[in-house]
Amino acid sequence: FNIIKPACDIATKFIDLDTKDILLLSSKPETEKKTWIMQRDLKQWFKNTNFGILLNNIAFNYPKYGTVVVKKTKEGLKMLNIHNLRLEPSSESLEKSPYVYELILMTKKDIEGMGGWDISKLEDKNRYIVYECYEYSSKGKKWARRFYADPFEYKDNKLKSIEAKINFETTIYPHVLLKEDKVDGLPYRELHWEKIPGRWLGFGFPEYLFENQISENEAENLERKALYFKALQIFQTRDERVGRNVLTDLENGDILRVNSEVTPVQKDNSDLAAFN
């Protein structure tokens, strides 16, 4: 009996934004014409980049996970699956984490289409796990960026380890360096429902209602057990000669000749209304 999903849906309804809610307003009368033209351009950009779908996805996942991360790409903004992010879990934000890794599943065609990537050492496979790694740098630009392919190894056709420390030269896991450079900032933007000291991940409705869901499950299971026993047809009698199963042996219209009454066992549960 899921009580978390309705709460998340209600929260989504309250925070849902549409592209029509984003308006440009001119601060001076002489800029009204330019602002109107910019508003038209902005609406067209919303359509070209599917920005409305992005807003819907953010509103849907924001209360559910407590954290939403959006990435700036050449194609526009896209929401990330936070399960594919690797960072210092106690960091206050992505900017304050000493490293940020993103796991990306790419095909061979995708990798070949990336300009400036060294693909000479790649094995001939159709799909690859690529890590986009950002590490804090105190010299020059703020972040050192590296792209690695397949930073893990297989054993008996099973993944041995996917959490390899790919930023160290002493790692025992094989990897292929595709590209290396430095950038001024991270391409990620984050949003948290509620912040908790000592951890990066936000606090969402599943954690709000965790204990409530456990209690609701216990009550629901007890109620269903009570209904199950109430639905059973059980009879009692003091006549020792009655040895038939009235549920399977009797037919409609049969007459029982007994020395003592055969009465149903009272199983009325007066507490069912209390479950509500």
C-alpha positions, 0 to 999 in steps of 0.5 A: 500500500504505497503512500509515498507515490501520491505524496511525490505526485502532489509535490510535483503538481505544486512545483510544476513549471511550464515554459509559458510561465517564463516571461521576459519583462522590460525594465524601460519603455524604450526596450519593450520592442527588443524584449518582445523579440527576445521573448519570441526567440526564447519560445522558439528555443524552448521548442527546439531544445524540448525545454518543457520536457526537461521541466516536467522531468525535473518536477517529477524527480525533484521530490522523489530523489531530493536532488536533481542534476542538470548538465549543459551539453552542445545539444542543450540542457539534459537531466542526469541520472544521479545514480551515474554520478560519483563524488565525495558523498559528504560534500556540500555541493558538486563544486566543493567535491574534489572530484566528480565522475559521470558514468556514460554508456556509449556506442562505438559510433558515439565515441567515433563521432567525438572530435579529438578523442584517441580511439586507437587503443579501444577494443572492438566492441559495440558498447563502452562504459565511458567515465567523464572525470573532473578533478580539482586542480590548484594550478591553471584552470580549476578542473582537470577533465579526462575521459576514460573508456572501460575502467573495469575488467571482466572475470568469467563474463561478470563485472568484477568491479565498476568502482575503480579509482581511475584517477590514480596511476597505481590502479589495477584496473585497465582503462583507455585515456580518450581525452585530457584537458582543463576547464574553468567550471563544471557543466553541472547544475544541481538542485536539492529539495532539502539539505542535510549537514554532512551529505551531498544528496538531498532529502526527499519524500521517500525519506520523509515517509520511510517510517510511515510506510513501514507502519502502513505496511504492518497495519495493512498486513494485519488487516488482510490477515483479519479479513482472511480468517473472517472469510473462512467458513468454520463450524462446530458441534458436540456430536461426535458422529459428525465427521463429514466436511460440510464444505466438500461433502454436502450438497445443496438440500442435504439434511443433517441428522445429528444429536447436537446442533452444528453451528458456525464459529463466530469470527467477527472482528470488531477491530476492522473499522479501527484500521481506518 
